[in-house]
Amino acid sequence: MNLESETIRDREDRPSSAGDAQEGADDEPATILVVDDELYARQLLTDLLEAQGFRVVSVARGEEALSWVGAVDLVLLDAMLPGRDGWAICRELKERYDPLLPVIMVTARTTPEDVVRTFEAGADDYVAKPFHAAELTARIESRLRVHRAERELQRMNQRLAELANQNYQLYERARADADERALLLRELDHRVRNNLSVIMGLVSMERNRRPPRPAAEALASLESRLRSFITVHEALRRQNYRSVPVREIAERLAQRLRNSMAEDGRVRLEFEGDAPALNERQGFSLALAMNELITNALEHAFPDGRSGVVRIRVGEVDGEICVEIADDGIGMPDLDRGEVVGSGRSIVDALVRGDLAGKVEHLPTEQGTCVRLTFRRDTTPSR
């Protein structure tokens, strides 16, 4: 779209309300801040963006943009402004306020030196005047997608930092207890290392997945695995960190996953048997393996709103722990196809064959899928 060829309506230049802007809310339209000293350009950009479903706030001076940080999702910033130019405003936005806030410079100056100056100021992208509406919209939506992914990763890092801080507080509290200091320090050191190793292992699995998944799908999968990790931790705490009850873990994992993935009740859960409790190391590995198998059954066994049953059997056979997860769905895809590196199936194989020194069997069934995990129980007590 060429700015010089557009016809616009005369209307009062005023900013839209920022009270409705909600950071990270996928079901809310993004709020765009337009900074341009020309009324014609502001009105034109406002009309264009509102037609695309965005909320729009417009201001005439760069200094006015600073007061909108935190209330908008992206800034369209004219380079040539009265007073402080757009490059100076962009640098201050990025350095003093919010380095993750997307800024797209809108400028008629596109020499190599000006482009370099634009990115040195911290801008995420630029659009040359005159521009096409489709190009501008595409660039805005691209930066918003990146912005949402960055915010989600930031929140995940904050959660991991909170977990590390909780472990540190436990460590400090133990040091203050003179009578049990040595014992508790050794215990906490072991648990913190184990916990962080498990968390880092989960993150590494997703990072090394080939081919990689979209960011939102990867984060959802990582969150599910971390929740199975927390489920074992809660069970351990109730058992005074002595052991992990297999049946209880299986039920809690399956019910949580069913409630989040098939909450309409079309998939029924059935549980059979029981097994001796496991130590902490084996409990974590088994819980993560069951999380993958139950997730796979709920995601793939009952497409198009089908109903069915997921059965989980636990027991001990000839001195070995046996866990079976079966469904009466559409069946498993061809096992001869190339395996995705870091997929649920490869993770289960690594956990059971590597960590548990056991085996994974895909049993023949008349309908659906049945996977059996068997391994010898480690009688070494949890530490």
DRENVEXVEX-736800 format. One record per residue (C-alpha): y, z, x. Coordinates in steps of 0.5 Angstrom, whole numbers, padded with zeros to 4 digits, always signed. Each point is the difference from the previous one (the first is absolute). Layout:
# DRENVEXVEX-736800
YZX;...
This chain:
# DRENVEXVEX-736800
+0000+0000+0000;+0007-0002+0003;+0005+0005-0001;+0006-0005-0001;-0004-0003-0006;-0001+0005-0004;+0004+0002-0007;+0000+0007-0001;+0003+0005-0006;+0006+0004+0001;-0002+0007-0001;+0003+0007+0003;-0003+0001+0007;-0004+0007+0000;-0006+0003+0003;-0006+0001-0004;-0003+0007-0001;-0004+0003+0005;-0003+0005-0004;-0006-0004-0002;-0002-0002+0007;-0007+0003+0002;-0002+0000+0007;-0007-0003+0001;-0001-0001-0008;-0004-0006-0001;+0001-0001-0007;+0007+0001+0001;+0005-0006+0002;+0003+0000+0007;+0007+0002+0000;+0004-0005+0005;+0007+0002+0003;+0004-0006+0001;+0006+0001+0005;+0005-0006+0000;+0008+0000-0001;+0000-0006-0004;+0000+0001-0007;-0003-0007-0002;-0006+0001+0005;-0001+0007-0003;-0001-0002-0007;-0004-0006+0002;-0005+0004+0004;+0000+0005-0006;-0002-0005-0005;-0005-0003+0005;-0004+0006+0001;+0001+0003-0007;-0003-0006-0002;-0006+0001+0004;-0001+0007-0002;+0003+0004+0005;+0005+0006-0001;+0007-0002+0003;+0006+0004+0003;+0006-0003+0003;+0005+0002+0005;+0006-0003+0003;+0000+0003+0007;-0005+0002+0005;+0002+0008+0000;-0001+0000-0007;-0008-0002+0001;-0001+0007+0004;+0001+0004-0006;-0006-0004-0004;-0005+0001+0006;-0006+0004-0004;+0001-0003-0006;-0001-0008+0001;-0006-0003+0003;+0003-0006+0004;+0007-0002+0002;+0003-0007+0000;+0005+0000+0005;+0006-0005+0001;+0001+0000+0008;+0008-0002-0001;+0003+0006-0003;+0007+0003+0000;+0001+0006+0004;-0007+0002+0003;-0004-0007+0000;-0007+0000-0002;-0004+0000+0007;+0004+0007+0001;-0002+0003-0007;-0008-0003+0001;+0000+0004+0007;+0003+0006-0004;-0005+0000-0006;-0006-0001+0005;+0002+0005+0005;+0003+0006-0004;-0003-0001-0007;-0007-0003-0001;-0003-0005+0006;-0005-0002-0006;+0005-0002-0005;-0001-0008+0000;+0007-0004+0002;+0001-0007-0001;+0006-0003+0003;+0003-0006-0004;+0005-0004+0004;+0003-0007+0002;-0001+0001+0007;-0006-0002+0003;+0001-0002+0007;-0006+0003+0005;+0005+0005+0002;+0002+0003-0007;-0008+0000-0002;-0001+0004+0006;+0006+0005-0002;-0003+0000-0007;-0007+0003+0003;+0003+0004+0005;+0004+0004-0005;-0007+0002-0003;+0000-0005-0006;-0007-0002-0003;+0002-0007-0002;+0006-0005-0001;+0001-0005-0005;+0005-0006+0002;+0006-0002-0005;-0001-0004-0004;-0007+0002-0002;-0005-0002-0005;-0002+0005-0006;-0007+0000+0001;+0000+0001+0008;+0005+0006-0001;-0005+0003-0005;-0006-0001+0004;+0003+0003+0006;+0002+0006-0004;-0007+0001-0003;-0003-0001+0007;+0004+0006+0003;-0001+0004-0006;-0008-0001+0001;+0001+0002+0007;+0005+0006-0002;-0005+0003-0005;-0006-0001+0005;+0004+0004+0005;+0002+0006-0005;-0007+0001-0002;-0002+0000+0008;+0005+0005+0001;-0002+0004-0006;-0007+0000+0003;+0002+0002+0007;+0004+0006-0004;-0007+0002-0003;-0003+0000+0007;+0005+0004+0003;+0000+0005-0006;-0007+0001+0002;+0001+0000+0007;+0005+0006-0001;-0005+0004-0005;-0005+0000+0006;+0006+0002+0005;+0002+0006-0005;-0008+0002+0000;+0000+0000+0007;+0006+0004+0001;-0002+0005-0005;-0007+0001+0004;+0004+0001+0006;+0004+0006-0003;-0007+0003-0002;-0001+0004+0007;-0007+0003-0003;-0003-0007-0001;+0004-0005+0004;-0005-0003+0005;-0005-0001-0006;+0005-0003-0004;+0004-0004+0005;-0007-0003+0002;-0002-0002-0007;+0007-0003-0002;+0000-0004+0006;-0007-0003-0002;+0002-0001-0007;+0007-0003+0001;-0003-0005+0005;-0006-0002-0005;+0005-0001-0005;+0005-0004+0003;-0006-0004+0003;-0002-0001-0007;+0007-0002-0002;+0001-0005+0006;-0007-0003-0001;+0002-0002-0007;+0006-0003+0002;-0003-0004+0005;-0005-0002-0004;+0005-0003-0005;+0004-0003+0006;-0006-0003+0003;-0002-0004-0006;-0001-0007+0001;+0003-0004-0004;+0005+0005-0002;+0002+0002-0007;+0006+0000-0004;+0004+0007+0002;+0000+0003-0007;-0008-0001+0000;-0001+0003+0007;+0005+0006-0002;-0004+0001-0006;-0007+0000+0003;+0003+0004+0006;+0002+0005-0005;-0007+0000-0004;-0003+0002+0007;+0005+0005+0001;-0002+0003-0006;-0007+0000+0001;+0002+0004+0006;+0004+0005-0003;-0006+0001-0005;-0005+0002+0005;+0006+0005+0003;+0001+0003-0007;-0008+0001+0000;+0000+0003+0007;+0005+0005-0002;-0003+0002-0006;-0007+0001+0004;+0004+0004+0006;-0001-0006+0004;-0007+0001+0001;-0003-0006-0004;+0001-0006-0004;-0003+0000-0007;-0003-0007-0001;-0001-0001-0007;+0007+0003-0001;+0003-0005+0004;-0003-0006-0003;+0002+0003-0007;+0007+0001+0002;+0001-0007+0004;-0003-0004-0006;+0004+0003-0005;+0007+0000+0003;-0002-0008+0002;-0002-0001-0007;+0006+0003-0003;+0004-0004+0004;-0003-0007+0000;-0004+0000-0007;+0004+0005-0004;-0001-0003-0007;-0007+0003+0000;-0004-0006+0000;-0004+0002+0007;-0004+0006-0001;-0002+0005+0006;-0007+0003+0000;-0003+0005+0006;-0007+0002+0002;-0003+0005+0005;+0003+0004+0005;+0000+0001+0008;+0001+0005+0005;+0007+0001+0002;+0002-0004+0006;+0005+0003+0006;+0007-0003+0001;-0001-0006+0004;-0006-0003-0004;+0004+0002-0007;+0006-0004+0002;-0004-0006+0002;-0004+0000-0006;+0006+0001-0005;+0003-0006+0004;-0006-0004-0001;-0001+0002-0007;+0008-0002-0002;-0001-0007+0003;-0007-0001-0004;+0003+0003-0007;+0006-0004+0001;-0003-0006+0001;-0005+0001-0006;+0006+0002-0005;+0005-0006+0003;-0006-0006+0000;-0006+0002-0005;+0004+0000-0006;+0005-0006-0001;+0004-0002-0006;-0001+0006-0003;-0007+0001+0000;-0003+0007-0001;-0006+0003+0004;-0003+0006+0003;+0001+0002+0008;-0006+0005+0001;+0001+0005+0006;-0007+0003+0003;+0000+0005+0005;-0006+0004+0003;-0004+0001+0006;-0007-0004+0002;-0004+0002+0006;+0005+0004+0003;+0006-0006-0001;+0006+0000-0004;-0001-0005-0005;+0006-0003-0004;+0000-0006-0005;+0006-0003-0003;-0003-0005-0006;+0004-0004-0005;-0002-0005-0006;+0005-0005+0001;+0000-0007+0002;-0003+0001+0007;+0002-0001+0007;+0003-0006+0004;-0005-0004+0005;-0001+0005+0006;-0001-0007+0004;+0008-0001+0000;+0004+0002+0006;+0002+0007+0000;+0007+0002-0001;+0002+0004+0007;+0002+0007-0003;-0002-0001-0007;-0004+0005-0004;-0007-0002+0002;+0002+0000+0007;+0003+0007+0000;-0006+0003-0004;-0005-0003+0005;+0004+0003+0006;+0001+0006-0003;-0008+0001-0002;-0003-0003+0006;+0005+0002+0005;+0003+0007-0003;-0007+0002-0004;-0005-0003+0005;-0003-0003-0007;-0001-0006-0004;+0003-0004-0005;-0005-0004-0005;+0002-0005-0006;-0006+0001-0005;-0002-0005-0004;+0002+0001-0008;-0001-0004-0006;+0007+0001-0002;+0006+0002+0004;+0000+0003+0007;-0003+0006+0004;+0001+0002+0007;-0003+0006+0003;+0002+0004+0006;-0005+0005+0004;+0001+0004+0006;-0002+0006+0003;+0004+0007-0002;+0003+0003+0006;-0001+0007+0000;+0005+0002+0005;+0005+0004-0004;+0007-0002-0001;+0005+0002+0005;
